[in-house]
Amino acid sequence: MTPAAFAEKYGLTVASPGEGGEREIGGVYCCDLLSMVMGRAKENDAFLTVMGNVNTVAVAVLADVSCVILCEGIRLDEPTLQKAVSQDVCVLYSEEPTFQVALKLARELGLLQQ
């Protein structure tokens, strides 16, 4: 499932499309400590966080994640959003808690055992 398809299905807002229409989500990584994300997120993971700053965009590029999903109604400020756009980072906004978004993604990706 692509980030764009996930956003459409679950009503997330696409703040920065990046490669969200082409790139597949390969896994889920939830963390607000950016130094951990750099070392532990896998390529093509969806990175779920409440950290909406320019460092989040930089970490998304370094970790090569498929998208950043900002949860709990967090939004990027305009300069940070423009940085995400210029770096082709897909950024989605959700009003829901991180856990709820992660559950939806895990179901879509078949990561949960029934």
Phi and psi in radians as a Rosetta constraint file:
Dihedral C 1 N 2 CA 2 C 2 CIRCULARHARMONIC -1.481 0.35
Dihedral N 2 CA 2 C 2 N 3 CIRCULARHARMONIC 2.756 0.35
Dihedral C 2 N 3 CA 3 C 3 CIRCULARHARMONIC -0.985 0.35
Dihedral N 3 CA 3 C 3 N 4 CIRCULARHARMONIC -0.689 0.35
Dihedral C 3 N 4 CA 4 C 4 CIRCULARHARMONIC -1.099 0.35
Dihedral N 4 CA 4 C 4 N 5 CIRCULARHARMONIC -0.732 0.35
Dihedral C 4 N 5 CA 5 C 5 CIRCULARHARMONIC -1.164 0.35
Dihedral N 5 CA 5 C 5 N 6 CIRCULARHARMONIC -0.705 0.35
Dihedral C 5 N 6 CA 6 C 6 CIRCULARHARMONIC -1.090 0.35
Dihedral N 6 CA 6 C 6 N 7 CIRCULARHARMONIC -0.791 0.35
Dihedral C 6 N 7 CA 7 C 7 CIRCULARHARMONIC -1.048 0.35
Dihedral N 7 CA 7 C 7 N 8 CIRCULARHARMONIC -0.771 0.35
Dihedral C 7 N 8 CA 8 C 8 CIRCULARHARMONIC -1.136 0.35
Dihedral N 8 CA 8 C 8 N 9 CIRCULARHARMONIC -0.776 0.35
Dihedral C 8 N 9 CA 9 C 9 CIRCULARHARMONIC -1.150 0.35
Dihedral N 9 CA 9 C 9 N 10 CIRCULARHARMONIC -0.641 0.35
Dihedral C 9 N 10 CA 10 C 10 CIRCULARHARMONIC -1.932 0.35
Dihedral N 10 CA 10 C 10 N 11 CIRCULARHARMONIC 0.151 0.35
Dihedral C 10 N 11 CA 11 C 11 CIRCULARHARMONIC 1.301 0.35
Dihedral N 11 CA 11 C 11 N 12 CIRCULARHARMONIC 0.489 0.35
Dihedral C 11 N 12 CA 12 C 12 CIRCULARHARMONIC -1.427 0.35
Dihedral N 12 CA 12 C 12 N 13 CIRCULARHARMONIC 2.697 0.35
Dihedral C 12 N 13 CA 13 C 13 CIRCULARHARMONIC -1.608 0.35
Dihedral N 13 CA 13 C 13 N 14 CIRCULARHARMONIC 2.305 0.35
Dihedral C 13 N 14 CA 14 C 14 CIRCULARHARMONIC -1.548 0.35
Dihedral N 14 CA 14 C 14 N 15 CIRCULARHARMONIC 1.896 0.35
Dihedral C 14 N 15 CA 15 C 15 CIRCULARHARMONIC -1.483 0.35
Dihedral N 15 CA 15 C 15 N 16 CIRCULARHARMONIC -0.717 0.35
Dihedral C 15 N 16 CA 16 C 16 CIRCULARHARMONIC -2.387 0.35
Dihedral N 16 CA 16 C 16 N 17 CIRCULARHARMONIC 2.051 0.35
Dihedral C 16 N 17 CA 17 C 17 CIRCULARHARMONIC -1.212 0.35
Dihedral N 17 CA 17 C 17 N 18 CIRCULARHARMONIC -0.584 0.35
Dihedral C 17 N 18 CA 18 C 18 CIRCULARHARMONIC 0.803 0.35
Dihedral N 18 CA 18 C 18 N 19 CIRCULARHARMONIC -2.316 0.35
Dihedral C 18 N 19 CA 19 C 19 CIRCULARHARMONIC -1.738 0.35
Dihedral N 19 CA 19 C 19 N 20 CIRCULARHARMONIC 0.397 0.35
Dihedral C 19 N 20 CA 20 C 20 CIRCULARHARMONIC -1.116 0.35
Dihedral N 20 CA 20 C 20 N 21 CIRCULARHARMONIC -0.319 0.35
Dihedral C 20 N 21 CA 21 C 21 CIRCULARHARMONIC -1.543 0.35
Dihedral N 21 CA 21 C 21 N 22 CIRCULARHARMONIC -0.317 0.35
Dihedral C 21 N 22 CA 22 C 22 CIRCULARHARMONIC -1.920 0.35
Dihedral N 22 CA 22 C 22 N 23 CIRCULARHARMONIC -0.549 0.35
Dihedral C 22 N 23 CA 23 C 23 CIRCULARHARMONIC -1.545 0.35
Dihedral N 23 CA 23 C 23 N 24 CIRCULARHARMONIC 2.367 0.35
Dihedral C 23 N 24 CA 24 C 24 CIRCULARHARMONIC -1.520 0.35
Dihedral N 24 CA 24 C 24 N 25 CIRCULARHARMONIC 2.507 0.35
Dihedral C 24 N 25 CA 25 C 25 CIRCULARHARMONIC -1.398 0.35
Dihedral N 25 CA 25 C 25 N 26 CIRCULARHARMONIC 2.191 0.35
Dihedral C 25 N 26 CA 26 C 26 CIRCULARHARMONIC -1.772 0.35
Dihedral N 26 CA 26 C 26 N 27 CIRCULARHARMONIC -0.284 0.35
Dihedral C 26 N 27 CA 27 C 27 CIRCULARHARMONIC -3.029 0.35
Dihedral N 27 CA 27 C 27 N 28 CIRCULARHARMONIC -3.030 0.35
Dihedral C 27 N 28 CA 28 C 28 CIRCULARHARMONIC -2.281 0.35
Dihedral N 28 CA 28 C 28 N 29 CIRCULARHARMONIC 2.304 0.35
Dihedral C 28 N 29 CA 29 C 29 CIRCULARHARMONIC -2.301 0.35
Dihedral N 29 CA 29 C 29 N 30 CIRCULARHARMONIC 2.107 0.35
Dihedral C 29 N 30 CA 30 C 30 CIRCULARHARMONIC -1.975 0.35
Dihedral N 30 CA 30 C 30 N 31 CIRCULARHARMONIC 2.104 0.35
Dihedral C 30 N 31 CA 31 C 31 CIRCULARHARMONIC -2.962 0.35
Dihedral N 31 CA 31 C 31 N 32 CIRCULARHARMONIC 2.554 0.35
Dihedral C 31 N 32 CA 32 C 32 CIRCULARHARMONIC -1.912 0.35
Dihedral N 32 CA 32 C 32 N 33 CIRCULARHARMONIC -0.079 0.35
Dihedral C 32 N 33 CA 33 C 33 CIRCULARHARMONIC -1.659 0.35
Dihedral N 33 CA 33 C 33 N 34 CIRCULARHARMONIC 1.803 0.35
Dihedral C 33 N 34 CA 34 C 34 CIRCULARHARMONIC -1.083 0.35
Dihedral N 34 CA 34 C 34 N 35 CIRCULARHARMONIC -0.557 0.35
Dihedral C 34 N 35 CA 35 C 35 CIRCULARHARMONIC -1.137 0.35
Dihedral N 35 CA 35 C 35 N 36 CIRCULARHARMONIC -0.560 0.35
Dihedral C 35 N 36 CA 36 C 36 CIRCULARHARMONIC -1.247 0.35
Dihedral N 36 CA 36 C 36 N 37 CIRCULARHARMONIC -0.670 0.35
Dihedral C 36 N 37 CA 37 C 37 CIRCULARHARMONIC -1.056 0.35
Dihedral N 37 CA 37 C 37 N 38 CIRCULARHARMONIC -0.748 0.35
Dihedral C 37 N 38 CA 38 C 38 CIRCULARHARMONIC -1.006 0.35
Dihedral N 38 CA 38 C 38 N 39 CIRCULARHARMONIC -0.655 0.35
Dihedral C 38 N 39 CA 39 C 39 CIRCULARHARMONIC -1.629 0.35
Dihedral N 39 CA 39 C 39 N 40 CIRCULARHARMONIC -0.315 0.35
Dihedral C 39 N 40 CA 40 C 40 CIRCULARHARMONIC -2.105 0.35
Dihedral N 40 CA 40 C 40 N 41 CIRCULARHARMONIC -0.443 0.35
Dihedral C 40 N 41 CA 41 C 41 CIRCULARHARMONIC -1.170 0.35
Dihedral N 41 CA 41 C 41 N 42 CIRCULARHARMONIC 2.512 0.35
Dihedral C 41 N 42 CA 42 C 42 CIRCULARHARMONIC -1.716 0.35
Dihedral N 42 CA 42 C 42 N 43 CIRCULARHARMONIC 2.695 0.35
Dihedral C 42 N 43 CA 43 C 43 CIRCULARHARMONIC -0.916 0.35
Dihedral N 43 CA 43 C 43 N 44 CIRCULARHARMONIC 2.347 0.35
Dihedral C 43 N 44 CA 44 C 44 CIRCULARHARMONIC 1.307 0.35
Dihedral N 44 CA 44 C 44 N 45 CIRCULARHARMONIC 0.080 0.35
Dihedral C 44 N 45 CA 45 C 45 CIRCULARHARMONIC -1.149 0.35
Dihedral N 45 CA 45 C 45 N 46 CIRCULARHARMONIC 2.667 0.35
Dihedral C 45 N 46 CA 46 C 46 CIRCULARHARMONIC -1.513 0.35
Dihedral N 46 CA 46 C 46 N 47 CIRCULARHARMONIC 2.202 0.35
Dihedral C 46 N 47 CA 47 C 47 CIRCULARHARMONIC -1.750 0.35
Dihedral N 47 CA 47 C 47 N 48 CIRCULARHARMONIC 1.941 0.35
Dihedral C 47 N 48 CA 48 C 48 CIRCULARHARMONIC -1.774 0.35
Dihedral N 48 CA 48 C 48 N 49 CIRCULARHARMONIC 2.290 0.35
Dihedral C 48 N 49 CA 49 C 49 CIRCULARHARMONIC -2.774 0.35
Dihedral N 49 CA 49 C 49 N 50 CIRCULARHARMONIC 2.976 0.35
Dihedral C 49 N 50 CA 50 C 50 CIRCULARHARMONIC -2.011 0.35
Dihedral N 50 CA 50 C 50 N 51 CIRCULARHARMONIC 0.140 0.35
Dihedral C 50 N 51 CA 51 C 51 CIRCULARHARMONIC -1.545 0.35
Dihedral N 51 CA 51 C 51 N 52 CIRCULARHARMONIC 1.746 0.35
Dihedral C 51 N 52 CA 52 C 52 CIRCULARHARMONIC -1.821 0.35
Dihedral N 52 CA 52 C 52 N 53 CIRCULARHARMONIC 1.162 0.35
Dihedral C 52 N 53 CA 53 C 53 CIRCULARHARMONIC -2.332 0.35
Dihedral N 53 CA 53 C 53 N 54 CIRCULARHARMONIC 3.064 0.35
Dihedral C 53 N 54 CA 54 C 54 CIRCULARHARMONIC -1.083 0.35
Dihedral N 54 CA 54 C 54 N 55 CIRCULARHARMONIC -0.509 0.35
Dihedral C 54 N 55 CA 55 C 55 CIRCULARHARMONIC -1.159 0.35
Dihedral N 55 CA 55 C 55 N 56 CIRCULARHARMONIC -0.520 0.35
Dihedral C 55 N 56 CA 56 C 56 CIRCULARHARMONIC -1.095 0.35
Dihedral N 56 CA 56 C 56 N 57 CIRCULARHARMONIC -0.742 0.35
Dihedral C 56 N 57 CA 57 C 57 CIRCULARHARMONIC -1.126 0.35
Dihedral N 57 CA 57 C 57 N 58 CIRCULARHARMONIC -0.765 0.35
Dihedral C 57 N 58 CA 58 C 58 CIRCULARHARMONIC -1.075 0.35
Dihedral N 58 CA 58 C 58 N 59 CIRCULARHARMONIC -0.745 0.35
Dihedral C 58 N 59 CA 59 C 59 CIRCULARHARMONIC -1.152 0.35
Dihedral N 59 CA 59 C 59 N 60 CIRCULARHARMONIC -0.659 0.35
Dihedral C 59 N 60 CA 60 C 60 CIRCULARHARMONIC -1.053 0.35
Dihedral N 60 CA 60 C 60 N 61 CIRCULARHARMONIC -0.695 0.35
Dihedral C 60 N 61 CA 61 C 61 CIRCULARHARMONIC -1.177 0.35
Dihedral N 61 CA 61 C 61 N 62 CIRCULARHARMONIC -0.830 0.35
Dihedral C 61 N 62 CA 62 C 62 CIRCULARHARMONIC -1.086 0.35
Dihedral N 62 CA 62 C 62 N 63 CIRCULARHARMONIC -0.722 0.35
Dihedral C 62 N 63 CA 63 C 63 CIRCULARHARMONIC -1.431 0.35
Dihedral N 63 CA 63 C 63 N 64 CIRCULARHARMONIC -0.207 0.35
Dihedral C 63 N 64 CA 64 C 64 CIRCULARHARMONIC 1.003 0.35
Dihedral N 64 CA 64 C 64 N 65 CIRCULARHARMONIC 0.804 0.35
Dihedral C 64 N 65 CA 65 C 65 CIRCULARHARMONIC -1.365 0.35
Dihedral N 65 CA 65 C 65 N 66 CIRCULARHARMONIC 2.799 0.35
Dihedral C 65 N 66 CA 66 C 66 CIRCULARHARMONIC -1.313 0.35
Dihedral N 66 CA 66 C 66 N 67 CIRCULARHARMONIC -0.513 0.35
Dihedral C 66 N 67 CA 67 C 67 CIRCULARHARMONIC -2.911 0.35
Dihedral N 67 CA 67 C 67 N 68 CIRCULARHARMONIC 2.842 0.35
Dihedral C 67 N 68 CA 68 C 68 CIRCULARHARMONIC -1.939 0.35
Dihedral N 68 CA 68 C 68 N 69 CIRCULARHARMONIC 2.264 0.35
Dihedral C 68 N 69 CA 69 C 69 CIRCULARHARMONIC -1.999 0.35
Dihedral N 69 CA 69 C 69 N 70 CIRCULARHARMONIC 1.958 0.35
Dihedral C 69 N 70 CA 70 C 70 CIRCULARHARMONIC -1.510 0.35
Dihedral N 70 CA 70 C 70 N 71 CIRCULARHARMONIC 2.130 0.35
Dihedral C 70 N 71 CA 71 C 71 CIRCULARHARMONIC -1.792 0.35
Dihedral N 71 CA 71 C 71 N 72 CIRCULARHARMONIC 3.051 0.35
Dihedral C 71 N 72 CA 72 C 72 CIRCULARHARMONIC 1.107 0.35
Dihedral N 72 CA 72 C 72 N 73 CIRCULARHARMONIC 0.400 0.35
Dihedral C 72 N 73 CA 73 C 73 CIRCULARHARMONIC 1.384 0.35
Dihedral N 73 CA 73 C 73 N 74 CIRCULARHARMONIC 0.180 0.35
Dihedral C 73 N 74 CA 74 C 74 CIRCULARHARMONIC -1.254 0.35
Dihedral N 74 CA 74 C 74 N 75 CIRCULARHARMONIC 2.469 0.35
Dihedral C 74 N 75 CA 75 C 75 CIRCULARHARMONIC -2.258 0.35
Dihedral N 75 CA 75 C 75 N 76 CIRCULARHARMONIC 2.654 0.35
Dihedral C 75 N 76 CA 76 C 76 CIRCULARHARMONIC -1.402 0.35
Dihedral N 76 CA 76 C 76 N 77 CIRCULARHARMONIC 2.554 0.35
Dihedral C 76 N 77 CA 77 C 77 CIRCULARHARMONIC -1.301 0.35
Dihedral N 77 CA 77 C 77 N 78 CIRCULARHARMONIC 2.910 0.35
Dihedral C 77 N 78 CA 78 C 78 CIRCULARHARMONIC -1.041 0.35
Dihedral N 78 CA 78 C 78 N 79 CIRCULARHARMONIC -0.803 0.35
Dihedral C 78 N 79 CA 79 C 79 CIRCULARHARMONIC -1.062 0.35
Dihedral N 79 CA 79 C 79 N 80 CIRCULARHARMONIC -0.666 0.35
Dihedral C 79 N 80 CA 80 C 80 CIRCULARHARMONIC -1.218 0.35
Dihedral N 80 CA 80 C 80 N 81 CIRCULARHARMONIC -0.682 0.35
Dihedral C 80 N 81 CA 81 C 81 CIRCULARHARMONIC -1.082 0.35
Dihedral N 81 CA 81 C 81 N 82 CIRCULARHARMONIC -0.720 0.35
Dihedral C 81 N 82 CA 82 C 82 CIRCULARHARMONIC -1.130 0.35
Dihedral N 82 CA 82 C 82 N 83 CIRCULARHARMONIC -0.614 0.35
Dihedral C 82 N 83 CA 83 C 83 CIRCULARHARMONIC -1.115 0.35
Dihedral N 83 CA 83 C 83 N 84 CIRCULARHARMONIC -0.743 0.35
Dihedral C 83 N 84 CA 84 C 84 CIRCULARHARMONIC -1.078 0.35
Dihedral N 84 CA 84 C 84 N 85 CIRCULARHARMONIC -0.753 0.35
Dihedral C 84 N 85 CA 85 C 85 CIRCULARHARMONIC -1.085 0.35
Dihedral N 85 CA 85 C 85 N 86 CIRCULARHARMONIC -0.809 0.35
Dihedral C 85 N 86 CA 86 C 86 CIRCULARHARMONIC -1.172 0.35
Dihedral N 86 CA 86 C 86 N 87 CIRCULARHARMONIC -0.450 0.35
Dihedral C 86 N 87 CA 87 C 87 CIRCULARHARMONIC -1.652 0.35
Dihedral N 87 CA 87 C 87 N 88 CIRCULARHARMONIC 0.084 0.35
Dihedral C 87 N 88 CA 88 C 88 CIRCULARHARMONIC 1.017 0.35
Dihedral N 88 CA 88 C 88 N 89 CIRCULARHARMONIC 0.634 0.35
Dihedral C 88 N 89 CA 89 C 89 CIRCULARHARMONIC -1.615 0.35
Dihedral N 89 CA 89 C 89 N 90 CIRCULARHARMONIC 2.149 0.35
Dihedral C 89 N 90 CA 90 C 90 CIRCULARHARMONIC -1.322 0.35
Dihedral N 90 CA 90 C 90 N 91 CIRCULARHARMONIC 2.166 0.35
Dihedral C 90 N 91 CA 91 C 91 CIRCULARHARMONIC -2.178 0.35
Dihedral N 91 CA 91 C 91 N 92 CIRCULARHARMONIC 2.205 0.35
Dihedral C 91 N 92 CA 92 C 92 CIRCULARHARMONIC -2.031 0.35
Dihedral N 92 CA 92 C 92 N 93 CIRCULARHARMONIC 2.600 0.35
Dihedral C 92 N 93 CA 93 C 93 CIRCULARHARMONIC -1.979 0.35
Dihedral N 93 CA 93 C 93 N 94 CIRCULARHARMONIC 2.367 0.35
Dihedral C 93 N 94 CA 94 C 94 CIRCULARHARMONIC -2.279 0.35
Dihedral N 94 CA 94 C 94 N 95 CIRCULARHARMONIC 2.513 0.35
Dihedral C 94 N 95 CA 95 C 95 CIRCULARHARMONIC -1.462 0.35
Dihedral N 95 CA 95 C 95 N 96 CIRCULARHARMONIC -0.291 0.35
Dihedral C 95 N 96 CA 96 C 96 CIRCULARHARMONIC -1.402 0.35
Dihedral N 96 CA 96 C 96 N 97 CIRCULARHARMONIC 2.794 0.35
Dihedral C 96 N 97 CA 97 C 97 CIRCULARHARMONIC -1.111 0.35
Dihedral N 97 CA 97 C 97 N 98 CIRCULARHARMONIC 2.707 0.35
Dihedral C 97 N 98 CA 98 C 98 CIRCULARHARMONIC -0.945 0.35
Dihedral N 98 CA 98 C 98 N 99 CIRCULARHARMONIC -0.764 0.35
Dihedral C 98 N 99 CA 99 C 99 CIRCULARHARMONIC -1.045 0.35
Dihedral N 99 CA 99 C 99 N 100 CIRCULARHARMONIC -0.740 0.35
Dihedral C 99 N 100 CA 100 C 100 CIRCULARHARMONIC -1.135 0.35
Dihedral N 100 CA 100 C 100 N 101 CIRCULARHARMONIC -0.729 0.35
Dihedral C 100 N 101 CA 101 C 101 CIRCULARHARMONIC -1.157 0.35
Dihedral N 101 CA 101 C 101 N 102 CIRCULARHARMONIC -0.733 0.35
Dihedral C 101 N 102 CA 102 C 102 CIRCULARHARMONIC -1.082 0.35
Dihedral N 102 CA 102 C 102 N 103 CIRCULARHARMONIC -0.691 0.35
Dihedral C 102 N 103 CA 103 C 103 CIRCULARHARMONIC -1.081 0.35
Dihedral N 103 CA 103 C 103 N 104 CIRCULARHARMONIC -0.777 0.35
Dihedral C 103 N 104 CA 104 C 104 CIRCULARHARMONIC -1.070 0.35
Dihedral N 104 CA 104 C 104 N 105 CIRCULARHARMONIC -0.781 0.35
Dihedral C 104 N 105 CA 105 C 105 CIRCULARHARMONIC -1.107 0.35
Dihedral N 105 CA 105 C 105 N 106 CIRCULARHARMONIC -0.771 0.35
Dihedral C 105 N 106 CA 106 C 106 CIRCULARHARMONIC -1.056 0.35
Dihedral N 106 CA 106 C 106 N 107 CIRCULARHARMONIC -0.699 0.35
Dihedral C 106 N 107 CA 107 C 107 CIRCULARHARMONIC -1.125 0.35
Dihedral N 107 CA 107 C 107 N 108 CIRCULARHARMONIC -0.802 0.35
Dihedral C 107 N 108 CA 108 C 108 CIRCULARHARMONIC -1.079 0.35
Dihedral N 108 CA 108 C 108 N 109 CIRCULARHARMONIC -0.619 0.35
Dihedral C 108 N 109 CA 109 C 109 CIRCULARHARMONIC -1.566 0.35
Dihedral N 109 CA 109 C 109 N 110 CIRCULARHARMONIC -0.021 0.35
Dihedral C 109 N 110 CA 110 C 110 CIRCULARHARMONIC 1.240 0.35
Dihedral N 110 CA 110 C 110 N 111 CIRCULARHARMONIC 0.528 0.35
Dihedral C 110 N 111 CA 111 C 111 CIRCULARHARMONIC -1.564 0.35
Dihedral N 111 CA 111 C 111 N 112 CIRCULARHARMONIC -0.199 0.35
Dihedral C 111 N 112 CA 112 C 112 CIRCULARHARMONIC -1.716 0.35
Dihedral N 112 CA 112 C 112 N 113 CIRCULARHARMONIC 2.406 0.35
Dihedral C 112 N 113 CA 113 C 113 CIRCULARHARMONIC -1.482 0.35
Dihedral N 113 CA 113 C 113 N 114 CIRCULARHARMONIC 2.455 0.35
